[in-house]
């Protein structure tokens, strides 16, 4: 069952010229997106407690977003700390999406102590296991947010080369603002140098 989420109001965004990739979002409100019954929640939780990594991942997601029943009564309250605990279990059991999301949580310090080195460990593991371009994109963002533009550029490039259109946009932003990094040519890939006549 897909979560229903509210659409971002883009008219309330601000662009910082020093960090143009950071978009401040105002008025962002996640509703309790998941709908389930108490018995469905208990069944999912039992599967997770028995070590089913996909169920662990789903339990973590329910704690991250919250969950209501069909009538609107809250079944699972949001808890970043509990989401992180269940993500860690699923990640340790080899669930690549959980490894990626755990890396994001640890990198942002949401529900856990911030640890960029550990965050990159989990995201790189997810990338090695699944090869998902979304993970490469998240690794790039983590490097960029921690000041390593050269590594960020490399990972955006890797994601773009694998077909991630969002990574191409991020590369374009880096080029536009002149922030690819030292040692990387400033000509966008696919654009050749002018020919001598």
N, C-alpha and C positions, 0 to 999 in steps of 0.2 A: 504494500500500500504506500503510495507516494505522499509525502507531506505537502500540505498546502501552505505556501508561504506568501507573505505580502510582497508586493513589488516595491523596489527601491525608488523613492522619489528623487530623480536626478537633478531637479531644479534647485536642490539645497546642497550643492557640492561646491567646494572651494579647492582651487589648485594652488599649491605652494611652489613657487618657481625654484626654490632650492631642492625640493624633493617632489618633482612633478608627478611621480608615480603614486604618491600617497594622495588619495582622494578622501577628504573628510566627508563623512556621511552624517547627516542630521535627520532626525525623525525616523530612524531605522528601528522597527519593532517586530521582533519575531513572535508570531502567535504560537500557541501550542499546536504544532502541526500534525502530530500523530493522533489517530483515533483508534482506540482498541477497547476491548472489554477487560475486566479484571481477570477472567479466566485465561484469556489470550496472553496477557502480561505475565501471569503466573507460569504458564506453560513455557513462554520464551525465557523467563528467568531460570526455570528449572533446567532447560537445555543448556543455558549459559553456565550454570553452576556445575554441570557435568562435563564442561570442557569443550563444548561445541563452539569453535572459533567464530563461525558466522553469527551464532546467537549472541556471543559475547559482544561482537561488533554492533549488533542491533540493539542490545541492552545499553551499550555506551551511547549510541545515537539517541535513544529515548531519554536518557538522563541529560544529554546535551540540549535537546530541543524541548523536552517535556512531553507529556502525553495525557490526553483526556479520553473519557469514554464517549459513547455516541450522544449522550445527553449533555456533555460539557463539563462533567465532574472531573477534576484533576486526578489521574491515576498515578502518574509519575511526575514529581516536582523536578524542575531543572536543578542540576547540581554539576558544576564543572568538575569538582573533585571526584564525584562518583563516576562521571563520564571518563575522566582520565584513568581511574582505577580499572574500569572495564576495557578501555582501549588498550591499556598496557597488557592485560591478560590476553586479549585477542592478538595483539602484536607479537607477544612472546610465543603464541601458538601458530604464528606464520600468516596471519591475515594481512595482506598487503594494504588494503584501504585503511585498516586500523593503524598500521605502522605509519602511514602517511599522516593521518589525522593526529596521532600521538605526537609525531614530530612537530606538527603545527602548534598544538597545545603547549608543548614544552618550550618551543621557540618563542611563543607569545607570553608564557607564564600564566596561562589560564587554567586554574584549578590545580596547578602544580608549580614548583619552583622553576623559574626560567633557567634553562641550560641549553645554550645554542649548540654546543658540541654534541650533546646527547640528541638534540632535535635533528641535527644533520645526520647522525648515525642512523636513526630510525627512518628518515626519509630516503637516504641512500640505499638502505636495505630494501625498502619498498620498491625503489626504482630498479634495483638489481633483480628482485623477485618477479616484478610485474612489467617493468619497462614502460609504465604509464607516463605519457607526456605531462599530465597534470602534476605528477610528483616532481619531475624535472623543473617545472614552472615554480612549484612551491620551494624547492631547493634554491632556485635563483632568487626568489623573493626574500628568503631567509638571509642569504648572503648580502643582498642589497640593503636590507633593513639593518644589517650589522656592519655596514661600511665597506664591504669587500666587493666593489663594483666590477673588478676584473673577473672574479669567480661568478658573480651574478650574470654577467654578460655571457660567459662560457655556457652556463646552464640554460639561459634563455635561448641561446643559439642552438643548443642540443635539442631543446623542446621544439623550436621552430623547424629545425631540419627534419624532425619526426612528424611534422604536420600540424603543430599546435598554432592556430591562428592568433590566439591571445598572446603567445610569446613573440610573435612577429610585431604585434602592437607595442609590446614592452621594448623590444629592440628599437623600434622606430622612435619611441619616447627618448630612449638613451641617446640615439643619434641626434634627434632634434635639439635636445638640450646640451649636446656636446659632452655627454657623460658615459661614453662606452667604457673607457678606462685607459690607462697608460699601456702602450704596447699593442693596442688593437687599432688597426687602420680605421679611419672614420668614414670610409666609403661603404655604403650598405652592400651586403652581399647581393650578387646578381647584377650589380651595376659596374660595368667595366670602365677602366680609365679611358680618357679621350685618346683617340688614335692620332699618332703623328702623321702629318702629310708631307 
